[in-house]
Amino acid sequence: MFVFIAGMTGVLIGAAIVSVAVALRVSYEERKAVQYRELEHYVKEIETLNLLNKKINEILQKRDIYVDKSVNFISMDDCYISIDDFIYLESFSAQNNFYLPTFLVEEFFKKIAHRKVILTPDEVIAMGGSTYKGGRAILENFSEELLTTIEDKKSQMKRLSNKPLYYFQKG
């Protein structure tokens, strides 16, 4: 009878040790998976911000192409945005609003809308887009803000990736 009790005690202690070890391992794997998902989210945010910045810079470069079609009062700080590009910016920000800083994008569209030069629909169709008085500065500032946000996200991602995971760590 003594051997049976000693054997059962050993089995119960072994089961408890295994249960604790499995619980520690499962919590470690869960924390590791959460960290991996957060890193993936940062990567997706950075990619989305880079794509938006690339499009903004592409719009800034188009000035030389459309300068002959533009209205004769365009100055160096004005910006031409084609209808297709503006629709692309709006749809891109709507599709990727989870990854974009909402306040930054809303402020950009609010600022750029106030700068739109009012033309007749025929003139807009003939030009294929709209001119924005002082829009170049707004686009350049938006691009700089995007680059700053990208750098912030990269530093957050680096800090998260360098953060060690331990078995004995609170949630």
C-alpha positions as CSV (number, residue, x, y, z in Angstrom):
1,M,0.0,0.0,0.0
2,F,2.9,2.3,0.8
3,V,4.4,1.7,-2.7
4,F,1.0,2.5,-4.3
5,I,0.7,5.8,-2.4
6,A,4.3,6.8,-3.2
7,G,3.8,5.9,-6.8
8,M,0.6,7.9,-7.1
9,T,2.2,10.9,-5.3
10,G,5.1,10.7,-7.8
11,V,2.6,10.6,-10.7
12,L,0.6,13.5,-9.4
13,I,3.8,15.6,-8.8
14,G,5.0,14.8,-12.3
15,A,1.7,15.7,-13.8
16,A,1.7,19.0,-11.9
17,I,5.2,19.8,-13.2
18,V,4.3,18.9,-16.7
19,S,1.1,21.0,-16.5
20,V,3.0,24.0,-15.3
21,A,5.7,23.6,-18.0
22,V,3.0,23.3,-20.7
23,A,1.2,26.3,-19.4
24,L,4.4,28.3,-19.4
25,R,5.2,27.2,-22.9
26,V,1.7,28.0,-24.2
27,S,1.8,31.5,-22.7
28,Y,5.3,32.0,-24.2
29,E,4.1,31.0,-27.6
30,E,1.0,33.2,-27.4
31,R,3.2,36.2,-26.5
32,K,5.5,35.4,-29.3
33,A,2.6,35.2,-31.7
34,V,1.2,38.5,-30.5
35,Q,4.6,40.1,-31.0
36,Y,4.8,38.7,-34.5
37,R,1.4,40.0,-35.4
38,E,2.3,43.5,-34.1
39,L,5.5,43.4,-36.2
40,E,3.5,42.4,-39.2
41,H,1.1,45.3,-38.5
42,Y,4.1,47.8,-38.3
43,V,5.4,46.4,-41.6
44,K,2.1,46.8,-43.3
45,E,1.7,50.4,-42.0
46,I,5.2,51.3,-43.2
47,E,4.5,49.8,-46.7
48,T,1.2,51.7,-46.9
49,L,2.8,55.0,-45.8
50,N,5.6,54.5,-48.4
51,L,3.1,53.8,-51.2
52,L,1.2,57.0,-50.3
53,N,4.4,59.0,-50.1
54,K,5.5,57.6,-53.5
55,K,2.2,58.8,-55.0
56,I,2.5,62.2,-53.5
57,N,6.0,62.6,-54.9
58,E,4.8,61.4,-58.2
59,I,2.1,64.1,-58.2
60,L,4.7,66.7,-57.3
61,Q,6.9,65.6,-60.3
62,K,4.0,65.9,-62.8
63,R,4.2,69.7,-62.9
64,D,6.6,69.7,-65.8
65,I,4.4,67.4,-67.9
66,Y,1.2,69.4,-67.5
67,V,2.5,72.9,-67.4
68,D,1.4,73.6,-71.0
69,K,-2.1,72.5,-70.3
70,S,-2.3,74.4,-67.0
71,V,-4.1,77.6,-66.4
72,N,-1.9,80.6,-67.2
73,F,-1.8,81.8,-63.5
74,I,0.0,78.8,-62.1
75,S,3.0,79.9,-60.1
76,M,5.8,77.8,-58.5
77,D,3.9,77.1,-55.3
78,D,0.8,76.0,-57.1
79,C,0.1,72.3,-57.8
80,Y,-1.7,70.4,-60.6
81,I,-3.5,67.2,-59.5
82,S,-5.2,65.2,-62.2
83,I,-8.7,63.8,-61.6
84,D,-7.3,60.3,-61.7
85,D,-4.6,61.1,-59.1
86,F,-7.0,62.8,-56.8
87,I,-9.5,59.8,-57.0
88,Y,-6.6,57.5,-56.4
89,L,-5.5,59.4,-53.3
90,E,-9.1,59.3,-51.9
91,S,-9.7,55.6,-52.7
92,F,-6.2,54.6,-51.4
93,S,-6.8,56.4,-48.1
94,A,-10.3,54.9,-47.8
95,Q,-9.1,51.4,-48.5
96,N,-6.1,51.6,-46.2
97,N,-7.6,53.7,-43.4
98,F,-6.7,51.0,-40.9
99,Y,-3.0,51.5,-41.6
100,L,-2.9,55.3,-42.2
101,P,-2.9,58.0,-39.5
102,T,-6.4,59.2,-39.9
103,F,-5.9,62.7,-38.5
104,L,-3.0,63.3,-40.9
105,V,-4.9,62.2,-44.0
106,E,-8.1,64.1,-43.0
107,E,-6.0,67.3,-42.4
108,F,-4.4,66.9,-45.8
109,F,-7.7,66.6,-47.6
110,K,-9.1,69.5,-45.7
111,K,-6.2,71.7,-46.4
112,I,-6.0,70.8,-50.1
113,A,-9.7,71.3,-50.6
114,H,-9.5,74.9,-49.5
115,R,-6.8,75.6,-52.1
116,K,-8.7,74.3,-55.2
117,V,-8.9,76.9,-58.0
118,I,-12.5,77.1,-59.1
119,L,-12.9,76.6,-62.8
120,T,-15.8,75.8,-65.1
121,P,-16.4,72.1,-65.7
122,D,-15.3,72.5,-69.3
123,E,-11.9,73.9,-68.2
124,V,-11.5,71.1,-65.7
125,I,-12.3,68.5,-68.3
126,A,-9.9,70.2,-70.8
127,M,-7.1,70.2,-68.2
128,G,-8.0,66.7,-66.9
129,G,-7.6,67.9,-63.3
130,S,-7.5,70.8,-60.9
131,T,-5.0,73.4,-59.9
132,Y,-4.5,74.1,-56.2
133,K,-3.1,77.5,-55.2
134,G,-0.2,76.9,-52.8
135,G,-0.8,73.1,-53.1
136,R,2.8,72.3,-53.7
137,A,3.7,73.4,-50.1
138,I,0.8,71.3,-48.7
139,L,1.9,68.2,-50.7
140,E,5.5,68.7,-49.6
141,N,4.5,69.1,-45.9
142,F,2.3,66.1,-46.1
143,S,5.2,64.1,-47.6
144,E,7.5,65.2,-44.8
145,E,4.9,64.2,-42.2
146,L,4.5,60.8,-43.8
147,L,8.3,60.4,-43.7
148,T,8.4,61.4,-40.1
149,T,5.6,58.9,-39.3
150,I,7.5,56.2,-41.2
151,E,10.6,56.8,-39.1
152,D,8.6,56.7,-35.9
153,K,7.0,53.4,-37.0
154,K,10.4,52.0,-37.8
155,S,11.8,52.9,-34.4
156,Q,8.7,51.4,-32.7
157,M,9.2,48.2,-34.8
158,K,12.9,48.0,-33.9
159,R,12.1,48.5,-30.2
160,L,9.5,45.8,-30.3
161,S,11.7,43.4,-32.2
162,N,14.5,43.9,-29.7
163,K,12.2,43.4,-26.8
164,P,13.1,40.0,-25.2
165,L,10.5,37.4,-24.4
166,Y,10.8,35.3,-21.2
167,Y,8.9,32.3,-19.9
168,F,8.2,34.0,-16.5
169,Q,6.6,37.3,-17.7
170,K,3.3,38.9,-17.0
171,G,0.7,38.8,-19.8
